[in-house]
């Protein structure tokens, strides 16, 4: 009788005892079912090879291109380059530096064309003012002049611009530095990046001044009909 009571007591106690093996199995399965998210890694920033020592920096005006100088510093009151993409800024700089170079030649051309012997006018120095010279120049002189301009522009476009059909229109090549056509017969181009930036800033400032000077010369001759040096009483 005692043995029967003892067996019933042990059986009742075992009924309330928690089994560890099934629980551990379920816990293991539950843990294995939790998805493990891979660690997100930021893609590395693209490495841009410097061009003439310049690497585009979006935090700087015009992506860090040269041309900022005192006393005004970065001068863009109308905001042409505000929030502009890199290719647009490079295209604007290409236009600025090329117009500056043409204006520098035009400024010298006004003075030389009006005050020195020329092919069209010979040794007669007191000839037509610059604004009126093109209509008087023979076509045999103008044709090779304009042909040379067309050839130079075609070469410039082939060096710096993406060919139509291979990309968006009016787009400069990514590896092209605005204004650097590789034409340096006297070896003035510095190899150091800082020296190159300093030289281009000087070229830009001279070109900006020349654009104002050429426009002023053209307007002055249009108003009073006198040559540049005649207007200054410096004609020899």
C-alpha positions as CSV (number, residue, x, y, z in Angstrom):
1,X,0.0,0.0,0.0
2,X,2.8,2.4,0.9
3,X,4.6,1.5,-2.4
4,X,1.4,2.5,-4.4
5,X,1.1,5.8,-2.6
6,X,4.8,6.6,-3.2
7,X,4.5,5.8,-6.9
8,X,1.4,8.0,-7.3
9,X,3.1,10.9,-5.5
10,X,6.2,10.6,-7.7
11,X,4.1,10.5,-10.9
12,X,2.1,13.5,-9.9
13,X,5.3,15.5,-9.2
14,X,6.8,14.6,-12.6
15,X,3.7,15.8,-14.3
16,X,4.5,19.4,-13.2
17,X,8.2,19.2,-13.9
18,X,9.4,21.4,-17.0
19,X,11.2,19.5,-19.6
20,X,14.5,21.2,-20.7
21,X,15.2,19.4,-23.9
22,X,12.1,20.4,-26.0
23,X,12.4,24.0,-24.8
24,X,16.0,24.3,-25.8
25,X,15.2,22.8,-29.2
26,X,12.4,25.3,-29.8
27,X,14.7,28.2,-28.6
28,X,17.4,27.1,-31.0
29,X,14.9,27.0,-33.9
30,X,13.4,30.4,-33.0
31,X,16.9,31.9,-32.9
32,X,17.8,30.4,-36.2
33,X,14.7,31.8,-37.8
34,X,15.6,35.5,-37.0
35,X,16.9,37.1,-40.2
36,X,20.4,38.5,-39.8
37,X,20.7,41.8,-41.6
38,X,24.1,42.4,-43.3
39,X,26.0,45.4,-42.1
40,X,25.5,48.4,-44.5
41,X,28.7,49.8,-45.8
42,X,28.9,53.2,-47.5
43,X,30.3,52.9,-51.0
44,X,33.7,54.5,-51.2
45,X,33.9,57.9,-52.8
46,X,35.1,57.8,-56.4
47,X,38.7,58.6,-56.8
48,X,39.1,61.5,-59.3
49,X,42.5,62.0,-60.9
50,X,43.7,65.6,-60.6
51,X,43.9,67.6,-63.8
52,X,46.7,70.1,-63.7
53,X,46.7,69.7,-59.9
54,X,42.9,70.5,-59.6
55,X,40.4,68.1,-58.1
56,X,36.8,69.2,-58.1
57,X,35.5,70.2,-54.7
58,X,31.8,70.8,-54.4
59,X,32.3,72.8,-51.1
60,X,34.3,75.5,-52.9
61,X,33.1,78.2,-55.4
62,X,33.1,76.8,-58.9
63,X,34.4,73.5,-57.6
64,X,37.7,75.1,-56.7
65,X,38.7,76.3,-60.2
66,X,41.2,79.2,-60.2
67,X,40.0,82.7,-60.9
68,X,39.1,83.9,-57.4
69,X,41.2,86.8,-56.4
70,X,41.1,90.0,-54.3
71,X,39.7,92.5,-53.6
72,X,36.3,91.0,-54.4
73,X,37.1,87.3,-53.9
74,X,34.5,85.1,-55.5
75,X,32.3,87.5,-57.5
76,X,29.1,86.1,-58.8
77,X,26.3,88.6,-57.8
78,X,23.7,87.3,-60.2
79,X,24.3,83.7,-59.1
80,X,25.1,82.1,-62.5
81,X,27.1,79.2,-60.9
82,X,24.8,78.7,-57.8
83,X,23.9,75.1,-57.5
84,X,25.3,74.4,-60.9
85,X,26.7,70.9,-61.7
86,X,30.3,70.4,-62.4
87,X,30.0,70.1,-66.2
88,X,28.1,73.3,-66.4
89,X,30.7,75.2,-64.4
90,X,33.5,73.8,-66.6
91,X,31.5,74.9,-69.7
92,X,31.2,78.4,-68.3
93,X,34.9,78.6,-67.5
94,X,35.7,77.4,-71.0
95,X,33.6,80.2,-72.4
96,X,35.1,82.8,-70.1
97,X,38.8,81.9,-70.7
98,X,38.3,81.7,-74.5
99,X,36.4,85.0,-74.7
100,X,39.2,86.5,-72.5
101,X,41.9,85.3,-74.9
102,X,40.0,86.7,-78.0
103,X,39.5,90.0,-76.2
104,X,43.2,90.3,-75.3
105,X,44.1,89.8,-79.0
106,X,41.3,92.3,-80.0
107,X,42.6,94.9,-77.6
108,X,46.1,94.7,-79.1
109,X,44.5,94.5,-82.6
110,X,42.7,97.8,-82.2
111,X,46.0,99.5,-81.3
112,X,48.2,97.8,-84.0
113,X,45.5,97.9,-86.7
114,X,44.9,101.6,-86.4
115,X,48.4,102.9,-85.6
116,X,50.9,100.8,-87.5
117,X,51.5,99.7,-91.2
118,X,49.2,96.9,-92.1
119,X,48.8,94.5,-95.0
120,X,45.6,96.1,-96.2
121,X,46.7,99.8,-95.8
122,X,50.4,99.6,-96.3
123,X,52.6,102.3,-94.8
124,X,49.7,104.8,-94.5
125,X,49.2,105.0,-90.7
126,X,46.4,107.5,-90.7
127,X,43.8,105.1,-92.0
128,X,40.3,103.8,-91.1
129,X,39.4,103.2,-87.5
130,X,39.1,99.6,-86.3
131,X,35.3,99.4,-86.4
132,X,35.2,100.2,-90.1
133,X,38.2,98.2,-91.3
134,X,36.6,94.8,-92.0
135,X,34.3,96.1,-94.8
136,X,37.3,97.7,-96.5
137,X,39.6,94.7,-96.4
138,X,39.7,92.6,-99.6
139,X,38.2,89.2,-99.6
140,X,41.5,87.6,-100.5
141,X,42.8,88.8,-97.1
142,X,39.7,87.9,-95.1
143,X,39.3,84.4,-96.5
144,X,42.5,82.8,-95.2
145,X,41.8,84.7,-91.9
146,X,38.4,83.2,-91.4
147,X,39.6,79.8,-92.6
148,X,42.3,79.8,-89.9
149,X,39.7,80.7,-87.3
150,X,37.5,77.8,-88.4
151,X,40.4,75.3,-88.3
152,X,41.4,76.4,-84.8
153,X,37.8,76.1,-83.5
154,X,37.5,72.6,-85.0
155,X,40.7,71.5,-83.3
156,X,39.5,73.0,-80.0
157,X,36.2,71.2,-80.2
158,X,37.9,67.9,-81.0
159,X,40.2,68.3,-78.0
160,X,37.7,69.4,-75.3
161,X,34.2,68.5,-76.3
162,X,32.3,65.2,-76.4
163,X,31.4,64.2,-80.0
164,X,27.6,64.5,-80.9
165,X,26.0,61.2,-80.5
166,X,28.4,59.9,-77.8
167,X,26.9,62.0,-75.0
168,X,24.9,65.1,-74.2
169,X,25.3,68.0,-76.5
170,X,27.6,70.9,-75.4
171,X,29.4,68.7,-72.9
172,X,33.1,68.9,-72.1
173,X,35.2,65.8,-71.7
174,X,35.7,64.7,-68.1
175,X,39.4,64.6,-68.5
176,X,39.6,68.1,-70.1
177,X,40.7,71.1,-68.2
178,X,38.9,74.3,-69.4
179,X,41.2,76.2,-71.6
180,X,44.1,73.7,-71.7
181,X,44.5,72.9,-75.4
182,X,48.0,71.6,-75.0
183,X,49.4,74.6,-77.0
184,X,52.5,75.8,-75.1
185,X,55.3,76.3,-77.7
186,X,57.4,78.3,-75.3
187,X,57.0,76.1,-72.3
188,X,55.3,78.6,-70.0
189,X,52.9,76.1,-68.4
190,X,54.0,75.2,-64.8
191,X,54.1,71.6,-63.7
192,X,53.2,72.4,-60.1
193,X,49.5,72.5,-59.4
194,X,49.6,75.7,-57.3
195,X,51.8,77.5,-59.8
196,X,49.4,76.5,-62.6
197,X,46.4,77.8,-60.7
198,X,48.2,81.1,-60.0
199,X,49.1,81.5,-63.7
200,X,45.5,80.8,-64.8
201,X,44.1,83.3,-62.3
202,X,46.4,85.9,-63.8
203,X,45.3,84.9,-67.3
204,X,41.6,85.1,-66.3
205,X,42.0,88.5,-64.7
206,X,43.8,89.9,-67.8
207,X,41.1,88.4,-70.0
208,X,38.4,89.9,-67.9
209,X,40.0,93.3,-68.2
210,X,40.6,92.9,-71.9
211,X,36.9,92.1,-72.4
212,X,35.9,95.4,-70.8
213,X,38.7,97.2,-72.7
214,X,37.6,95.8,-76.1
215,X,34.0,96.7,-75.5
216,X,35.0,100.2,-74.4
217,X,37.2,100.7,-77.5
218,X,34.3,99.6,-79.8
219,X,31.8,101.8,-78.1
220,X,34.1,104.8,-78.1
221,X,34.9,104.6,-81.8
222,X,31.2,104.1,-82.5
223,X,30.4,107.3,-80.6
224,X,33.0,109.8,-81.9
225,X,34.5,108.1,-84.9
226,X,38.1,108.5,-83.7
227,X,40.8,106.0,-83.3
228,X,41.9,104.9,-79.9
229,X,45.2,106.7,-79.8
230,X,43.7,109.7,-81.7
231,X,41.1,110.0,-79.0
232,X,43.9,110.1,-76.4
233,X,46.0,112.5,-78.5
234,X,48.8,109.9,-78.6
235,X,48.9,109.4,-82.4
236,X,52.4,109.6,-83.7
